[in-house]
């Protein structure tokens, strides 16, 4: 009678005592480690394990590997290997007919896939953006005029197709982002928005109800139970309410959610699943884009133009007519919605009040985001440019003419400059907040506060409060620009007039090429930022200034934190955390909701308030302003003076671009300060340590010098020279022109190319040179292996670059010696030999890659047609 498979599985699950009985019954007979039986199947020993777990059945092992999803032994970590078993009629070589049929089937599948993906890319990256741009043009040029004049055929014309595609991509991205933002904002308003703006408070509707029937909300009753445990009570109540609601709703829509999630995926939505359902989504995207242009752009545009016309502003405006009209229209719409909100509240129109309140909050958030992310940085950028006119030697009239000639570019550049200024100012404020006493910067919001949610504040707080805050922020940031840019430049112009203006014109020297700018931005400045420890330096300077000035004004206790208070606060925090350790992690959502109702006190440290406190604070602000002006004046004078001096000693004239002089000066100042700090540290540790450290430093300097010869000198120069021969000479210089080679320019461009190559190597697959890079990087600057750097990195690069430079030159001259060519043909052959030789190498590498793919395809075809199974391979020791 055949044994039941279920009983076999049960045999494999015996406990340890049962296995001991099996071993006793089998005696010295070999058994399978899984089923603990010998059986009729062949036993294999596929890994390093010995003893009673040495042997295993192939079927048992395959079932176990399928269950554990592993390919190695769990005990010895040896990888199991299986040998394919083919049919007896399999030929030694795969027939051409089978190969061609398999390749044809795979080729058809690949072509079908490429055509599908091509259609998807064409629809989403070309057709939809073009339609979005032309719909936008149609809407703003007159929707009904298009219909009446029958100009709809212009939708499918090829005129300005590339420009329309670029503009349409921007419009479509704005449409998608707006749609997502509206959905997310609607959820934010529904969950945490102000209820008085979306629901009319019904305080007097149930005045006739008896007091016994009045039901106090569970959350309010929870607050009255115990004042110390309010948070825990609210958590319990919210959890009970949430569990009750979940119990009612889970059964109803649980299955629907699973079905919707299964059906709606990004691959199916875009069309990457291979189906053509995405064509319907393309149609809906174009239709919704039309609705978006009409509702969110054209309607506010009409409202804004009407408002400006009533105010006496002539249309169209000379610059940015559409954005200004749209913004003005949204301001008018927000005003109308707010008035409508008051009317609905007065007449108790609950549904209309809810819809109007939600729309008003959305428009208010949009206007506030526009002012804070676009208008405010642009104003900062313009003020920064105006204050730095003496630095660049320009005038205000020249800036106005530049804006009139290139309005869009001017606004974008000033917005970018303003965003950079705001970003670095915010980073500086965060740093100061960590150094100063909590409460000093009370007038600036803490961006690291976990409760800080700017979008939620825009929803909750009134618009007039945000407007006052925006005016205060603008005044503060513009005042800082005045103190660190305009006032220092005036001081420099009065004391050292020869420093200004900076020279930002490119000279005739090859050093002024674009490659040196890349070198400065990609090599010099990152090196300073990585090794200068700017945060520690800033922390030391701020603390030193606060201690010095604060001691003079008796405000050091006000400015700097009290260490004793911090220690006491840190000792009190674990007690509060220990009390809440036993909470259930599943109550996290309810606890967050409860914490919104109960605000924990802010950690504010007390300080001693001296006499004439307000006068001392005024003096402190004056000292801060004077310090900023003096420090900024030194930054404008010292680096550029040192850079001009050093570059003048090298032999470069005064006409060099000031970017290089400032970079050279900053680098020299950093080296000087770093050297002084190191020598001071050595001097404090004694003469013996100084001698030992000096020897170590000299050895390290010689080691770095030996490493820099190939990696900073030879390899970059060869890379820059090869790039010049590969790209610049063949395609930039004509036949009658002689390409000029500048060693400095080739070396500088080679530095950038070397950095790019090193990045690509580290991002690429595992290789010998990548292993060498990782080994050198793990050693650090002091302990790197010079042998590995030279033999495994520098030497292969030099050999490859030398071959790529010399081989085309030799081959071209061999062809010139064999054939009779004219002078122009010889020049053309020599120049084009480098890109042709590289193309030949790439083609040969592609053929090798395809040959390997063809072998894989042949093996796959052979397995599909002739493979009948696999056989487990036994492990044998070499001994």
C-alpha positions in Angstrom: 0.0 0.0 0.0 1.4 3.4 -1.0 2.4 5.8 1.7 0.4 9.0 2.1 2.4 12.1 1.2 1.0 13.9 4.2 2.5 11.2 6.4 5.9 11.8 4.7 5.7 15.4 5.6 4.8 14.5 9.1 7.9 12.3 9.2 10.0 15.3 8.4 8.5 17.2 11.3 9.4 14.7 14.1 11.0 16.1 17.2 14.4 15.4 18.5 13.5 12.3 20.4 11.8 10.8 17.4 14.9 11.4 15.3 17.0 9.7 18.0 14.7 6.7 17.7 15.1 6.7 13.9 18.8 6.7 14.2 18.7 3.8 16.6 16.4 1.9 14.3 18.6 2.5 11.1 21.8 1.9 12.9 24.7 2.7 10.7 22.6 3.1 7.6 22.8 6.5 5.8 19.6 8.6 6.1 18.3 11.8 4.6 18.8 14.9 6.8 15.3 16.2 5.9 12.9 13.2 6.0 15.3 11.1 8.3 14.7 8.0 6.1 16.9 6.1 3.7 14.2 5.4 1.1 14.7 4.0 -2.4 16.0 7.3 -3.9 19.6 8.1 -4.2 21.3 9.9 -1.3 23.6 12.8 -2.1 26.2 14.6 0.0 26.2 18.1 -1.7 27.9 20.2 1.0 30.6 20.3 3.7 28.4 18.8 6.4 29.3 15.4 7.8 27.8 12.9 10.2 24.1 12.2 10.3 23.3 15.4 8.3 25.7 14.6 5.4 23.2 12.9 3.0 20.0 14.2 1.6 17.5 13.2 -1.1 17.3 15.5 -4.1 13.5 15.9 -3.9 13.7 16.6 -0.2 16.4 19.2 -0.7 14.5 20.9 -3.6 11.4 21.1 -1.4 13.4 22.6 1.4 15.1 25.1 -0.8 11.8 26.2 -2.3 10.4 26.7 1.2 13.4 28.5 2.7 14.1 30.5 -0.5 17.9 29.9 -0.2 20.5 28.4 -2.4 23.2 27.6 0.3 23.4 25.2 3.2 22.2 26.9 6.4 25.0 25.2 8.4 28.2 25.4 6.3 27.0 28.1 3.8 28.2 26.0 0.9 26.3 26.7 -2.3 24.4 23.7 -3.7 25.0 22.9 -7.3 22.8 21.1 -9.8 23.9 19.5 -13.1 21.4 19.7 -16.0 20.2 16.5 -17.5 19.3 16.6 -21.2 17.4 14.2 -23.4 19.3 11.5 -25.2 18.4 12.8 -28.6 20.0 16.2 -27.9 22.6 17.1 -30.6 26.1 18.3 -29.7 25.5 21.6 -31.5 22.2 23.4 -31.5 20.7 23.3 -35.1 20.6 26.5 -37.0 16.8 26.0 -37.5 16.2 25.8 -33.8 18.5 28.8 -33.1 16.8 30.9 -35.8 13.3 30.0 -34.6 14.1 30.9 -31.0 15.8 34.1 -31.9 12.9 35.0 -34.1 10.4 34.5 -31.3 12.5 36.5 -28.9 13.0 39.2 -31.5 9.2 39.4 -32.1 8.6 39.7 -28.4 11.3 42.4 -28.1 9.9 44.3 -31.1 6.4 44.2 -29.6 7.7 45.4 -26.3 9.7 48.2 -27.9 6.8 49.3 -30.0 4.5 49.4 -26.9 7.1 51.3 -24.9 7.7 53.6 -27.8 3.9 54.3 -28.1 3.8 55.0 -24.3 6.8 57.3 -24.5 5.3 59.1 -27.6 2.0 59.6 -25.9 3.2 60.8 -22.5 6.4 62.6 -23.4 5.3 64.2 -26.8 1.7 64.0 -27.6 0.3 65.0 -24.2 2.7 67.9 -23.7 2.1 69.3 -27.2 -1.6 69.1 -26.7 -1.2 70.8 -23.3 0.7 73.7 -24.8 -1.7 74.2 -27.7 -4.7 74.0 -25.4 -3.1 76.6 -23.3 -2.6 78.8 -26.4 -6.1 78.2 -27.5 -7.6 79.1 -24.2 -5.7 82.3 -23.7 -6.1 83.4 -27.4 -9.8 83.0 -27.2 -11.6 79.7 -26.9 -14.6 80.7 -28.9 -12.5 82.4 -31.6 -10.8 79.0 -32.2 -14.2 77.3 -32.6 -15.6 80.0 -34.9 -12.5 80.5 -37.1 -12.0 76.7 -37.4 -8.4 76.8 -36.4 -8.5 73.5 -34.6 -6.4 72.0 -37.3 -3.4 73.9 -35.9 -3.4 71.4 -33.1 -1.8 68.9 -35.4 0.5 71.1 -37.3 4.3 70.6 -37.1 5.1 74.3 -36.7 7.1 75.0 -33.5 6.6 71.4 -32.4 9.8 71.3 -30.3 9.1 74.5 -28.5 5.5 73.5 -27.9 6.7 70.2 -26.5 9.0 71.9 -24.0 6.4 74.4 -22.9 3.7 71.7 -22.7 5.9 69.5 -20.5 6.1 72.4 -18.0 2.3 73.0 -18.2 1.5 69.3 -17.8 3.8 69.0 -14.8 2.1 72.1 -13.2 -1.3 70.4 -13.9 -0.3 67.1 -12.3 1.3 68.8 -9.3 -1.8 71.0 -8.9 -4.1 68.0 -9.0 -2.0 66.1 -6.4 -1.8 69.2 -4.2 -5.5 69.8 -4.3 -6.3 66.2 -3.3 -3.7 66.4 -0.5 -4.8 69.8 0.6 -8.4 68.7 0.7 -7.4 65.9 3.1 -5.4 68.3 5.3 -8.4 70.6 5.5 -10.8 67.7 6.3 -8.5 66.2 9.0 -6.9 69.1 10.7 -8.4 72.3 9.2 -10.3 74.9 11.2 -13.8 73.7 11.7 -15.2 77.2 12.0 -14.3 77.6 8.3 -15.9 74.5 7.0 -18.8 73.9 9.4 -21.2 76.4 10.9 -21.2 76.2 14.7 -24.7 75.2 15.9 -24.6 76.4 19.4 -28.3 77.3 19.8 -30.0 74.7 17.8 -30.7 72.4 20.8 -31.5 75.0 23.5 -34.8 73.3 24.2 -33.2 70.0 24.9 -33.2 68.7 28.6 -29.9 68.8 30.5 -30.1 65.1 31.0 -30.1 64.4 27.3 -27.1 66.6 26.6 -24.2 64.2 25.8 -20.8 65.4 26.7 -18.2 64.2 24.1 -16.0 61.4 25.3 -12.9 63.4 24.7 -14.0 66.3 26.9 -15.0 63.9 29.7 -11.6 62.3 29.4 -10.0 65.6 30.1 -12.0 66.1 33.3 -11.1 62.7 34.9 -7.6 63.4 36.0 -5.5 66.4 35.2 -2.2 64.5 35.2 -3.4 61.7 32.9 -5.3 63.7 30.3 -3.1 62.4 27.4 -3.6 58.7 28.4 -7.4 59.2 28.8 -7.7 60.9 25.4 -5.7 58.0 23.9 -8.0 55.4 25.3 -11.2 57.2 24.2 -9.9 57.9 20.7 -8.7 54.3 20.4 -12.2 53.0 21.5 -13.9 55.3 19.0 -11.5 54.3 16.3 -11.9 50.6 17.0 -15.7 50.9 16.9 -15.6 52.7 13.6 -13.1 50.3 12.1 -15.3 47.4 13.2 -18.2 48.8 11.2 -16.3 49.8 8.1 -13.7 47.0 7.6 -16.3 44.5 6.4 -17.8 46.9 3.9 -14.9 48.3 2.0 -11.9 46.0 2.8 -12.4 43.9 -0.3 -13.0 46.9 -2.5 -9.8 48.5 -1.4 -7.9 45.4 -2.3 -9.5 45.2 -5.7 -8.8 48.9 -6.4 -5.2 48.7 -5.3 -4.7 45.5 -7.4 -6.3 47.1 -10.5 -4.8 50.7 -10.3 -1.0 50.5 -10.5 1.4 53.0 -12.0 2.4 50.4 -14.7 -1.2 50.0 -15.7 -2.0 53.7 -15.5 0.9 54.8 -17.7 0.9 51.7 -20.0 4.0 49.9 -19.0 2.1 46.7 -18.4 1.9 46.1 -22.2 -1.9 46.8 -22.5 -3.4 49.7 -24.4 -5.7 50.8 -21.5 -3.5 53.8 -21.1 -4.9 55.4 -24.2 -8.1 56.1 -22.3 -5.9 57.7 -19.6 -4.2 59.9 -22.2 -7.6 61.1 -23.4 -8.7 61.9 -19.8 -5.4 63.7 -19.2 -5.9 65.9 -22.2 -9.6 66.5 -21.2 -8.7 67.4 -17.6 -5.9 69.6 -18.8 -8.4 71.5 -20.8 -10.6 71.9 -17.7 -7.5 72.9 -15.7 -6.7 75.7 -18.1 -10.3 77.0 -18.2 -11.0 76.8 -14.4 -7.6 77.4 -12.7 -5.9 79.7 -15.3 -8.3 81.3 -17.7 -11.0 82.2 -15.2 -8.6 83.9 -12.7 -6.9 85.6 -15.7 -10.2 87.1 -16.8 -11.0 88.2 -13.2 -7.6 89.7 -12.8 -7.7 91.6 -16.1 -11.1 93.0 -15.1 -9.9 94.2 -11.7 -6.8 95.8 -13.3 -9.0 97.5 -15.9 -11.3 98.9 -13.2 -8.2 100.2 -11.4 -7.1 102.0 -14.6 -4.2 99.7 -15.6 -3.9 99.3 -19.4 -3.8 95.8 -20.8 -1.8 94.0 -21.8 1.0 94.7 -19.4 4.5 95.1 -20.8 6.0 92.3 -18.7 4.4 89.1 -17.3 0.9 90.0 -18.3 -0.6 86.5 -17.7 1.0 85.7 -14.3 0.1 89.1 -12.9 -3.5 88.9 -14.1 -3.8 85.3 -12.8 -2.4 86.3 -9.4 -4.7 89.4 -9.2 -7.6 87.2 -10.2 -6.9 84.7 -7.4 -6.7 87.6 -4.9 -10.1 88.8 -6.1 -11.5 85.2 -6.0 -10.2 84.8 -2.4 -11.9 88.1 -1.4 -15.2 87.1 -3.0 -15.1 83.7 -1.3 -14.5 85.3 2.1 -17.4 87.6 1.6 -19.6 84.7 0.5 -18.4 82.8 3.6 -19.7 85.6 5.8 -23.1 85.7 4.0 -23.5 81.9 4.3 -22.7 82.1 8.0 -25.3 84.9 8.4 -28.0 82.9 6.7 -26.9 79.5 8.0 -26.3 77.8 4.6 -24.4 74.8 5.9 -23.6 73.0 2.6 -22.7 76.2 0.7 -20.7 77.4 3.7 -18.6 74.1 3.8 -17.9 74.2 0.0 -17.0 77.9 0.1 -14.8 77.5 3.2 -12.8 74.7 1.6 -12.4 76.7 -1.6 -11.3 79.8 0.3 -8.7 77.8 2.3 -7.3 76.3 -0.9 -7.0 79.7 -2.6 -5.5 81.2 0.5 -2.8 78.5 0.8 -2.0 78.9 -2.9 -1.6 82.7 -2.6 0.6 82.3 0.6 2.8 79.7 -1.1 3.2 81.9 -4.1 4.2 84.9 -2.0 6.6 82.9 0.2 8.3 80.7 -2.5 8.3 83.0 -5.5 7.7 86.7 -4.7 9.8 86.8 -1.4 12.9 85.1 -2.9 12.7 87.3 -6.0 12.5 90.5 -3.9 15.6 89.2 -1.9 17.4 88.5 -5.1 16.7 91.9 -6.6 17.7 93.7 -3.4 20.9 91.6 -3.2 21.7 92.6 -6.8 21.0 96.3 -6.1 23.2 96.3 -3.0 26.1 94.7 -4.9 26.1 97.1 -7.9 29.4 98.6 -6.7 31.0 95.1 -6.5 30.3 94.4 -10.2 30.8 97.9 -11.5 27.3 98.1 -13.0 24.6 100.7 -12.6 20.9 100.5 -11.8 20.0 101.7 -15.3 22.0 98.8 -16.8 20.1 96.3 -14.6 16.8 97.9 -15.7 17.7 97.6 -19.4 18.8 94.0 -18.9 15.4 93.3 -17.3 13.6 94.9 -20.2 15.6 93.0 -22.8 15.4 89.6 -21.0 12.6 89.7 -18.4 12.2 86.0 -17.9 15.9 85.2 -17.5 16.4 88.2 -15.2 13.5 87.1 -12.9 14.7 83.5 -12.9 18.3 84.4 -12.0 17.2 86.8 -9.3 14.8 84.2 -7.9 17.6 81.6 -7.8 19.9 84.0 -6.1 17.2 84.9 -3.5 16.5 81.2 -2.9 20.2 80.5 -2.3 20.3 83.4 0.1 17.2 82.3 2.0 18.4 78.7 2.2 21.8 79.6 3.6 20.3 82.2 6.0 17.9 79.5 7.3 20.8 77.1 7.8 22.7 79.8 9.7 19.7 80.5 11.9 19.4 76.7 12.6 23.0 76.7 13.6 22.6 79.7 15.9 19.5 78.2 17.5 21.6 75.3 18.5 24.3 77.5 20.1 22.3 80.3 21.8 20.0 80.0 24.8 16.5 78.7 24.1 14.3 81.7 23.9 16.8 84.2 22.4 15.5 83.7 18.8 11.8 83.6 20.0 10.7 85.8 17.0 12.0 83.2 14.4 10.2 79.9 14.0 12.1 76.7 14.8 12.2 74.7 11.6 13.4 71.6 13.5 10.3 71.7 15.7 8.4 68.4 15.1 5.1 70.3 15.6 6.1 72.9 12.9 3.9 72.4 9.9 3.9 75.4 7.6 1.0 74.2 5.4 -1.2 73.5 8.4 -0.4 76.9 9.8 -1.4 78.4 6.4 -4.7 76.6 6.8 -5.4 77.4 10.4 -4.1 80.9 10.9 -5.8 84.0 9.3 -4.3 85.6 6.2 -3.6 88.9 7.9 -1.3 87.2 10.4 0.7 85.5 7.6 0.9 88.9 5.8 2.3 90.6 8.9 4.8 87.7 9.4 5.9 88.0 5.7 6.5 91.7 6.1 8.6 91.1 9.2 10.6 88.4 7.5 11.2 90.6 4.4 12.3 93.5 6.6 14.7 91.2 8.5 16.2 89.6 5.5 16.6 92.8 3.6 18.2 94.4 6.6 20.7 91.6 6.8 21.6 92.0 3.1 22.1 95.8 3.7 24.5 95.0 6.6 26.6 92.3 4.9 26.6 93.6 1.3 25.9 97.3 0.8 27.4 98.8 4.0 30.7 96.8 3.7 31.1 97.7 0.1 30.7 101.4 0.9 33.3 101.0 3.6 35.7 99.2 1.2 35.1 101.9 -1.4 36.0 104.6 1.0 39.1 102.9 2.6 40.5 100.7 -0.2 39.0 102.0 -3.4 41.4 100.0 -5.6 39.7 96.7 -4.6 36.4 97.6 -6.3 35.0 96.8 -8.7 35.7 93.1 -9.2 36.7 92.0 -12.7 34.2 89.5 -14.0 35.3 89.7 -17.6 37.1 86.8 -19.2 40.6 87.6 -20.3 42.6 86.3 -23.2 44.6 83.9 -21.1 43.8 80.2 -21.4 43.2 80.1 -17.6 39.9 81.9 -18.1 38.4 79.0 -20.0 35.3 77.3 -18.7 37.3 74.4 -17.5 38.9 76.4 -14.7 35.5 77.5 -13.5 34.6 73.8 -13.3 37.8 73.1 -11.5 37.1 75.8 -8.9 33.6 74.6 -8.3 34.2 70.9 -8.4 37.6 70.5 -6.8 38.8 73.6 -4.8 35.6 74.6 -3.0 34.5 71.0 -2.1 37.9 70.4 -0.7 37.6 73.5 1.5 34.1 72.6 2.6 35.0 69.0 3.4 38.1 69.8 5.4 37.5 73.2 6.8 35.0 72.1 9.5 32.9 75.2 8.9 30.4 74.3 11.6 33.1 74.1 14.3 34.7 77.3 13.2 31.3 79.1 13.1 30.4 77.7 16.6 33.8 78.9 18.0 33.3 82.4 16.5 29.7 82.8 17.6 30.5 81.6 21.1 33.6 83.8 21.4 31.6 86.8 20.2 28.7 86.1 22.6 31.1 85.7 25.5 33.1 88.8 24.7 30.2 91.2 23.9 27.9 89.6 26.4 30.4 90.0 29.2 30.9 93.7 28.2 27.1 94.3 28.3 26.4 91.8 31.1 24.2 89.7 28.7 26.2 86.5 28.5 23.7 84.7 30.7 21.0 85.9 28.3 22.8 84.9 25.1 24.4 81.5 26.0 22.7 78.5 27.5 23.2 77.5 31.1 24.9 74.1 31.3 23.3 73.3 34.7 19.8 73.9 33.3 20.5 71.7 30.3 21.7 68.9 32.6 18.6 69.3 34.8 16.4 69.2 31.7 18.1 66.1 30.4 17.7 64.4 33.8 14.0 65.1 33.8 13.3 63.9 30.3 14.0 60.1 30.9 11.5 60.1 33.8 8.8 61.3 31.5 9.7 58.8 28.9 9.8 55.9 31.4 6.3 56.7 32.4 5.1 56.2 28.8 7.3 53.2 28.0 4.5 50.7 28.6 2.2 52.3 25.9 1.0 50.2 23.1 2.6 51.1 19.7 -0.8 50.7 18.1 -2.0 53.8 20.0 0.4 56.0 18.1 -2.2 57.7 15.9 -4.5 58.3 18.8 -1.6 59.7 20.9 -0.6 62.1 18.1 -4.2 63.3 17.9 -4.2 63.8 21.7 -0.9 65.6 21.7 -2.4 68.1 19.3 -4.8 69.0 22.0 -2.3 69.2 24.9 0.8 71.3 24.1 3.9 70.4 26.1 5.7 73.4 27.6 8.6 74.7 25.5 12.1 74.3 27.1 12.8 77.9 28.0 15.8 78.6 30.3 15.7 81.4 32.8 18.2 84.1 32.9 19.2 87.1 35.1 17.8 90.3 33.8 20.3 93.2 34.4 19.4 96.8 34.8 18.5 98.9 31.7 17.8 95.6 29.9 16.2 97.2 26.8 19.1 99.7 26.4 21.6 96.8 26.7 19.7 94.9 24.0 19.8 97.9 21.7 23.6 98.1 22.3 23.9 94.4 21.6 22.1 94.8 18.2 24.3 97.7 17.4 27.5 95.7 18.2 26.1 92.8 16.0 25.5 95.2 13.1 29.0 96.7 13.4 30.5 93.2 13.6 28.7 92.1 10.5 29.9 95.1 8.6 33.5 94.7 9.7 33.6 91.0 9.0 32.0 91.3 5.6 34.4 94.1 4.7 37.3 91.8 5.6 35.8 89.1 3.4 35.5 91.5 0.5 39.1 92.7 0.8 41.4 89.9 2.2 40.8 86.9 -0.1 40.8 88.9 -3.3 43.9 90.8 -2.3 45.8 87.6 -1.5 44.6 85.9 -4.7 45.6 88.8 -6.9 49.1 88.8 -5.2 49.6 85.1 -5.6 48.4 85.0 -9.2 50.5 88.1 -10.0 53.5 86.3 -8.7 52.7 83.4 -11.0 52.7 85.7 -14.0 49.0 86.3 -14.6 47.9 89.9 -15.0 45.2 92.0 -13.4 42.6 91.2 -16.1 42.1 87.7 -14.7 38.6 86.7 -13.7 38.0 87.5 -10.0 36.5 84.1 -9.4 39.9 82.6 -9.6 41.5 85.2 -7.4 38.8 84.9 -4.7 39.1 81.1 -4.8 42.9 81.2 -4.6 42.7 83.7 -1.8 40.2 81.6 0.2 42.3 78.5 -0.3 45.5 80.3 0.8 43.7 81.7 3.9 42.4 78.3 4.8 45.9 76.7 4.4 47.4 79.4 6.6 44.8 79.1 9.4 45.0 75.4 9.3 48.8 75.4 9.5 48.7 77.8 12.5 46.2 75.7 14.3 48.2 72.5 13.7 51.5 74.1 14.9 49.7 75.5 18.0 48.4 72.0 18.8 51.9 70.5 18.4 53.6 73.2 20.4 51.2 72.6 23.4 52.0 68.8 23.3 55.8 69.3 23.7 59.0 69.2 21.7 59.1 65.4 21.4 55.7 65.2 20.0 56.5 68.0 17.6 59.5 66.2 16.2 57.6 63.0 15.8 54.6 64.7 14.2 57.0 66.7 11.9 58.6 63.5 10.7 55.2 61.9 10.1 54.0 65.0 8.3 57.1 65.2 6.0 56.7 61.5 5.2 53.0 62.0 4.5 53.8 65.0 2.3 56.3 63.0 0.3 53.8 60.2 0.0 51.1 62.6 -1.2 53.5 64.2 -3.6 54.4 60.8 -5.1 50.7 60.0 -5.4 49.8 63.4 -6.9 52.3 63.0 -9.7 50.3 60.3 -11.6 46.9 61.1 -10.2 46.9 64.9 -10.2 49.4 65.5 -13.0 49.8 62.7 -15.6 46.3 61.1 -15.7 44.3 64.4 -15.8 46.6 65.8 -18.5 46.2 62.7 -20.6 42.4 62.8 -20.1 42.2 66.4 -21.1 44.5 65.9 -24.1 42.4 62.9 -25.3 39.2 64.9 -24.9 40.8 67.7 -27.0 41.8 65.2 -29.7 38.5 63.4 -29.6 35.9 66.2 -29.5 37.4 69.7 -29.8 39.8 69.3 -32.7 37.6 67.2 -35.1 34.3 69.1 -34.6 35.3 72.6 -33.5 38.2 73.5 -35.8 37.8 73.6 -39.6 40.2 72.1 -42.1 42.0 75.3 -42.7 42.4 76.0 -38.9 45.1 74.7 -36.6 43.8 73.6 -33.2 45.7 75.2 -30.3 46.7 73.1 -27.3 47.1 74.7 -23.9 48.5 72.4 -21.2 46.8 74.3 -18.4 43.4 74.0 -20.0 43.9 70.4 -20.9 45.0 69.6 -17.3 42.1 71.5 -15.8 39.5 69.8 -18.0 41.2 66.5 -17.3 40.7 67.0 -13.5 36.9 67.3 -14.1 36.9 64.2 -16.4 38.9 62.2 -13.8 36.4 63.1 -11.1 33.5 62.0 -13.4 35.3 58.7 -14.3 36.0 57.9 -10.6 32.4 58.5 -9.8 31.3 56.2 -12.6 33.7 53.5 -11.5 32.4 53.6 -8.0 28.8 53.5 -9.2 29.5 50.7 -11.7 29.7 46.9 -11.3 32.4 45.2 -9.3 35.8 45.2 -11.0 39.5 45.2 -10.2 39.9 48.9 -10.5 36.8 49.5 -8.3 38.2 47.2 -5.6 41.5 49.2 -5.8 39.5 52.5 -5.4 37.6 51.1 -2.4 40.9 49.9 -0.8 42.5 53.3 -1.2 39.4 55.1 0.0 39.1 52.9 3.1 42.7 53.7 4.0 42.0 57.4 4.2 44.4 60.3 3.5 47.0 59.2 6.0 47.0 55.4 5.6 46.3 54.8 1.9 48.5 52.3 0.0 50.7 54.1 -2.5 51.5 50.8 -4.2 47.9 50.0 -4.9 47.3 53.5 -6.1 50.1 53.5 -8.5 50.0 49.9 -9.7 46.3 49.1 -9.8 44.8 52.6 -10.6 47.3 55.0 -12.1 49.2 52.5 -14.3 46.2 51.0 -16.0 44.7 54.4 -16.6 48.0 55.7 -18.1 48.3 52.6 -20.3 44.7 52.9 -21.6 45.0 56.6 -22.2 48.3 56.3 -23.9 47.0 53.6 -26.2 43.9 55.7 -27.1 46.1 58.7 -27.9 48.9 56.8 -29.8 47.0 54.1 -31.7 44.8 56.4 -33.9 47.9 58.6 -34.7 49.9 55.5 -35.7 47.1 54.0 -37.8 46.4 57.3 -39.6 50.0 57.8 -40.5 50.3 54.2 -41.8 47.3 54.9 -44.0 48.9 58.1 -45.1 52.1 56.3 -46.0 50.2 53.6 -48.0 47.8 55.9 -49.9 48.4 59.1 -51.8 46.3 61.7 -50.0 46.3 65.5 -50.3 47.2 67.8 -47.4 43.6 68.5 -46.5 42.7 64.8 -46.6 45.7 64.0 -44.4 44.5 66.5 -41.8 41.0 65.3 -42.0 42.2 61.7 -41.6 44.3 62.5 -38.6 41.6 64.4 -36.8 38.8 61.9 -37.5 40.9 58.9 -36.6 40.3 59.5 -32.9 36.5 59.4 -32.9 36.6 56.6 -35.6 39.0 54.5 -33.5 36.8 55.0 -30.4 33.7 54.1 -32.3 35.5 50.9 -33.6 36.4 49.9 -30.0 32.8 50.5 -28.9 31.5 48.5 -31.8 33.8 45.6 -31.0 32.8 45.7 -27.4 29.2 45.6 -28.4 29.8 42.6 -30.6 31.4 40.8 -27.8 28.5 41.6 -25.5 26.1 40.4 -28.1 28.1 37.2 -28.6 27.7 36.5 -24.9 24.0 37.3 -25.1 23.7 34.9 -28.1 25.3 32.1 -26.0 22.8 32.7 -23.3 20.0 32.6 -25.8 21.3 29.3 -27.2 21.5 27.8 -23.8 18.0 29.0 -23.0 16.7 27.4 -26.3 18.6 24.2 -25.5 17.1 24.1 -22.0 13.5 24.8 -23.3 13.7 22.0 -25.9 16.0 19.3 -24.5 16.2 19.7 -20.7 14.4 17.0 -18.8 15.6 17.7 -15.3 18.6 18.4 -13.0 20.9 16.2 -10.9 22.3 17.2 -7.6 26.1 17.3 -7.6 28.1 15.7 -4.7 30.8 17.5 -2.9 34.3 16.0 -2.9 37.3 17.4 -1.0 40.4 18.1 -2.9 42.4 15.9 -0.5 
